[in-house]
Amino acid sequence: MHDQPDAAEILRTVGEFLADELLPTLDDALAYRTRVAVNLVTILERQVRLGPTHEARERALLVDLVGQGDDLEGLNAALCRLLDEHPIPDADFDRRVWAALRAVAEDKLAIARPGYGVSAPAPR
């Protein structure tokens, strides 16, 4: 059992302090570097908060496509091999691959750049 605050809350608090209290007091050069630090801290906060759920979803999507495995790197490599070595078995598989890759990309964007969605339509 973890005591409060958790890592995400600590990172959120640090980011708010940097952005709201420290940044307005700084000259241009330090202000720029502090904005970079705020961005990095907020990315890390989202990674701590959202990362485990996103990784679990990616793992489940990849297992559905390629079969058993629990290592994300291995599952991704298996999907790459499947796509490189074999023609797409059918249109349904193609749609499932596209949907899985889109979901993973959107999860990554939710951490790195919230508000940016994947806008390319899925193939028909």
Buried (B, 14 or more C-beta within 10 A) or exposed (E): EEEEEEEBEBBBEBBEEBBEEBBEEBEEEEBEEBBEBBBEBBBBBBBBBBBEEBEEBBBEBBBEBBEEBEEBEEBBBBBEEBBEEEEEEEEEEBBBBBEBBBBBBEBBBBBEEEEEEBEEEEEE
